[in-house]
């Protein structure tokens, strides 16, 4: 199970890379391994206002269907159209494929995210 040290993590199988006031969000490797192969993904639209805990991403995979909740509050400023059009690419290198970029409106919420060490502890029993 891989968790890059430079990222933060939600308890909902998402990784978050911070760049100034922007959260770049993708799916962790463990979710990709559990689901085998993503067949469909639904992402928010650019300009959508998202609150922490709101549904952010809908996914359909070989072994799983569901949605992932937003780890931050803010405005969607970009989506990865390549991942949207061909979701199977997410499985190959999940930490290189971001899905959504959100301009963060409440940086205090970042304290709810897991560090590298905390993510390893949290997801350890879920493999």
N, C-alpha and C positions, 0 to 999 in steps of 0.2 A: 504494500500500500504506500503510495507516494504522496507526500505533501510538501511542495516547495516552501522553503523557509521565508521567502519574501512576500507570501500571500497571507491573507486572513481568510477565515472560513465561517460559514453559517452552519447551523445544526440541521440544515435542509439540503445538504449535498451540493452547496455552492461554494466557489472560491471567489474572493474579492481582491482585486489589485487596486491600490489607491494611487491616484495621480492628481495632486492638488485637491480640487473639490470634486473630483470625478471618481466614481466606482466603476471599474471594469469587471464584469461578472461572467463566470463560466461554471461548468459542472465539474465536480471532483472525479478523480479516477475511479474511486470505489463505486460511484453510481454508474459509471460506464461499464465496469466489469459486471456488476449485478444485472444490468439491463441487457447486456450482450450487444445490441445494435439499435440505435435510435432510427425509427422509421418516419416519424413526423414530429415537428416542433412548431409551436405557436408562440410568437414573441409579441410583446407590446409594440405599439406604434410610436415612432418618434413624436415627441411632444406630450405623450401621456404622462400624467401625474401619478406617481406610485407612492404608496405609504408602506412603511415597514410592516411585514406580515401579509400584505396583499398578494394575490396570485400574480406571479411574474412570468412564469414559463409553463406552458402545457407541453407534455412529452408523451409520445407513444413509442414503445420499444417492443422487442421480441418478447421480453419477460416482464414488462411493467408498463403501466399507464398511470399518469397522474400529473400533478402540478407542483411547482416549486415556488416558495414564497420569497418575496423581496427581502433582502437583508438590510436595506436602507430606504429612506424616504427621499424623494426627489423627482426630477423630470428626466424622462428617457431622451437622451440626446443622439443616440445612434444604436442601430441593431446590426448584427452581422448577417447580411443577406446571403452570404455563401453558406453559412450554417443553416439558415432558414430553408434555402433551396435544396440543400443536400445534407440533412442532419447526420448521416452516417459518418461524416468527417469528424464529428465530435469525439467518437470512440477511439479514433486512431491516436490522437495527441490532445487529451482534454485540457491540459494546462497551456496549450498553444492556441486554442480556439475559444475566444471570448464570444459571448452571445449578446450581451446588452451593456451599454454604457449609460450610467445615470449621473446627472449632476446632483450631488448630495446637498440637501437643504438642511439637514440636522446632523452635524458631525458628532454630537453626543451619542448618537445611536451606534457609532463604531465600537464603543466599549462592549457591546453585546456580541461582537464577533470573536471567534476563537483564534488564538495564536497558533503557530505551527505545533508547539508542544501540546497545547490543549486539544487541538484537532486530532492528534494521534491518540490521545487518551480517550476522547469522546467516541471516535469511530473504531477503536480497537476491537470491540466485541461485535461489530456489525459486518465483519468480513465474511 
